[in-house]
Amino acid sequence: MLSGWELGRHVTSIGHRAMLCEIFGQPPDALFAHQDEQLASGSAALRLLAGWDALQSAMLATVAGARECLVVTGSRSRDRKYLEAIEAVLAERPSLVCYRVLFGPPHHQVLKDHLLELLRLRDPGDRSLGIKTLHVGMVEDVAASPERFFCASERMAVIPIPSLTSHEAFDCGIALGADAALRLLDHGRQAYAAARKVETLEDVAALDVLREGNRRP
């Protein structure tokens, strides 16, 4: 953790910031201002995605553009095209590191089927490339850690937002540039570290599906 902070590879979490401030006897601004300056300056690109086509296209672009790391969070995904794009990129790029973090059980059978397919494509226990390349976990206490939704790579990220057209629709979001996306990669890694691991076919098969329907043929 210290090495990542000193070399600028990762953004220090709130808990670690408090610990480092205590160790070095310095306030947060003295130790971590350099980590926040770029975002605070407004250099991070931000684009409103108004409409389903724009939202889906940005999510697919985030997945397709991932070369080093892909983080996907949330338990409500049911867009087959999007889920199949994730499966395809993992099959095409064996060294791409993927984090899939659920917040509570999957809401739809299609997402559970997707998790099973990820585990068929990759073994989380495999270290043949020197690192673990698939991480699947579920945050169980959604009261203490409310569900969050985003898809992020080292190049860009997409965060769905409440619909601007209907309280029932899922059709709006914001697209973020690389600076903010890297922060979300760290967010996903930290969420995975706090999650219960769901990394065998048996683990996923045991998950309850909260809603019926949407079963992949």
N, C-alpha and C positions, 0 to 999 in steps of 0.2 A: 504494500500500500504506500509506504514512504517513497519507494523508488518511482512508482507511477506518478505520484504527486510532484516529486522533484524534477522528473523528466518531462512533465506535461503530457503524459499519455492519457491520464484520466482526470476527470473532475472529482474533487474530494466531496464526499457526502457530508450532510449536516452532522451526523454522529461523529465521523472522523475529524471534521473541522473542530468540533468541541474538544476532542481528545488532543489534537495537535496544538491547539491554543493553550491548553493546560500544560502540555509538555514544554513548549517553548516560551510560555509566559508572554504571549503576544495576542493582540486582538485580531479578530477575523480579517479586518481590512488590511492589516499588515502582511498577513500570510496568503490571502486568497484573492485579493483584488485583481491580480493579473489573470485569474481564471474567468472572471466575470466581465472584464472590460470589453471584450469583443462583442458579446451579446448586448451589453448595455449601450454600446455605441450605435446600435441599430444596423450593424453590418450584416446580420443574419437575414437572408431573403425570406419573405413571407408572402404567400399568395392565397387569396380566398378561392375556394373551390365551391362554386354555387351550382348545384345540379349533380345528379347521379353520374352522368357520363364523365364529368370532370373529376369527381371524387374517385371513381373506379379507375380511370386512366392514370391518375397520379399514384394510386396504390399499386397498380400493375407496374408502373415505371420505377417505383421504389424497389420492388422485388426484382425486376429485371436488371436494375443497375447495381445490385449488391455484388460486391466482389470479395469483401473481407468478412463482413458481419451483417446479419439480418436479425432484427428483433421484432417480434409480433406479440402484442398483448391483447387480452380480452377473451371473453367466453361466449360471444354472441355471433361470431362470424358464420355466415351461411351462403356467401357468394361462391359458387363452385369455380367460376373462372379465376377468381383471386386465389382460392385455396389450391387449385391445380397449378397455378403459376408458381406458387411456393414449392410445391412438390417437384415441378420441372426444374427449377433453378438449383435445388439441392441435388437432384440427379445429375445435372450437367456440370456442377462445380463442387467436386468432392471436398475441397479445402475451405469452402464457405462455412463459417461458423454461424449456427442458427440457434436462437433462443425463442422458445414458445412458452409464454407465461399466461396461464389461465387465472381468472379470478372467480373462484367457485366452479362448479361443474359446467360442462358445455350445455348451451341452451338448445342446440339442434343436433340431430343425428349426423348431419353432414360434417360438422366439426369433429365429432368423435371419430368418424370414418377417416377424416383427414389426419388426425393424430396417429391412428393406427398405420396409415400409409407412411407417415414420416418415420415411424419406428421400423417399418419394413425396408425403407430406403437406407436407413442408417442405424447403427448400433451405438447408443450413447456410451457404451463401455469400450468402444474401439479407440485405440490410440495409435493406429498404424501411421498416421501423419504427424505424430508427436504431440497432438493436442486432442481434446474432446471437441467434436464438431456439432453435436446435437445436444441441446439442453431443453428439457421439457419439465415444467413444474406448475403447481397449482397453489395459489395463495388461498388458504381456506377461510381465514377470518376476514370476510369482506366488509364487516362492520368496522373493524379497526383499520383495514386497508381497502378503501372503496375501489371498485373496478375502474380501470382506466384502459383506454383504447388508443393504440397507435401502431404504426408500421414504420420502421426506421432502418436505414442502411447507413454506411459511412458517407454517402453522397447526398441523401435527402430523406425527409420524413413526412408522413401524412398523419394528421390527427383529426378524426371525425369530430364535428361539433353539432350542437342541436340544430335541427333543420330550420331553414329560413322560410319554409313553405308550409309545413304541417308538423304537428306534434307526434305523428306516427311515422314520419318519413325518416329514412337514413340516406341523405342525399347532399350533405354539405360537410366541408372540412377546411383545414388550412394545410398548405404545403410549406415546409420549412427547408432552408438550405443546409449546407454541410455543417456549419458551425453548430447550429441548434440540434441537428440530427445526431452529432457525436455525443451531445449531452443525453439524448434519449437512449442511445446505446448503453451508456453507463446506467441510466435509470433502469433499463430492462435487466441488465446484469445484476443490479442490486435487488430487484424484485425477485429474480430467479433464486438468488442466494437465500432469500427469506421464505421461499416457497417449499412445499412438499414435493419431492421429486416424483414424477410420473413417467418413468423411463423404461417400462417393459410393456409388452403387449397385454400382459395380465393386469398391470396397473390401469391401463386405459380401458380395457374391457370391463373393469369393475366400476367405472365412472357412471353415475346416473345421468341421463339426458333429461333436462328440465322441461322440454317441450316435445311433443310428438311431431312426426312428419319430417320432410326434407331429408329422407334417406337416399344416399347415393345409389343409383342402380348398379 
